Amino acid sequence: MVILPAIDLRGGRCVRLERGDFNKETIFADDPTAVARRFEAEGAEWLHVVDLDGAREGEPRNLEAIGAILGAVGLDVEVGGGIRSTEVAEALLAMGARRVVLGTRAVREPEWLREVALKFPGKVALGIDAQYLPPQEDDLYSRGLSQKKSVMTASSYVGGWQSRSEQTVKDVLGTACDLPLAAIIYTDIARDGMMSGPNVEATAALVEAGPFPVIASGGVTTVDDIRRLKGAGAAGAIIGRALYEGKLTLKAALKAAAT
């Protein structure tokens, strides 16, 4: 299981949001490159970098910071946020990104996802972002639907999580099942930046539903969280605020993932 420390970029700085809310921002560092170097020194092998401005505005806004990170470390780096053209994906890969994470346009235009995935096999990860709330006992359960099925029918979100898509998690996954993707990046929006624990049930459902490695994001805070995700079959976990606030050390996270 791989641990991916997260660097979220906004205005060139390293920040964290709560549930994707741009009005609930915490700035952790003015120099994202220094943060990347620290993660590398602490033993990370992968890094998850997101251009938050790009995700909301539809095109990359932090290319300078991303380029500086890619040039400063020898880590495998995946980059997402605002990648909505084949040209931008190609440029980021040429800059040294190991893979790109496609979300908004990939959800809205599956044919474009297919085009990019086939052009860059093994270098494209599909981002599936959803806000799953457990069903009430008198709601979905009373109609005989399982919890895992309700996870798969949750709506996906696009546009930097500002808009709910017409596509469910199951719909999005179904459009990609035969593509040469590197991974699925699953984020539970309700848990992102909240340090409330990951959505293990949704992660397990995605692992069972598709042929791709699933990387979980949102709420990962403790060693036990990592162990539960590993037990659910997750190929990786993205960790952000818990590392920045000292709730979890990268050393402990890497050890939990390896044992």
Buried (B, 14 or more C-beta within 10 A) or exposed (E): BBBBBBBBBBEBBBBBBBBBEBEEBEEBBEEBBBBBBBBBEBEBEBBBBBBBBBBBBBBBBBBEBBBBBBEBBEBBBBBBBBBBBEEBBBBBBEBBBBBBBBBBBBBBEBEBBBEBBEEBEEBBBBBBBBBBEEBEEEEBBEEEEEBBEBBBBBBBBBBBBEEBBEBBBBBBBBBBEEBEBBBBBBBBBBBBBBBBBBBBBBBBBBBEBBEBBBBBBBBBBBBEBBBBBBEBBBBBBBBBBBBBEEEBEBEEBBBBBEE
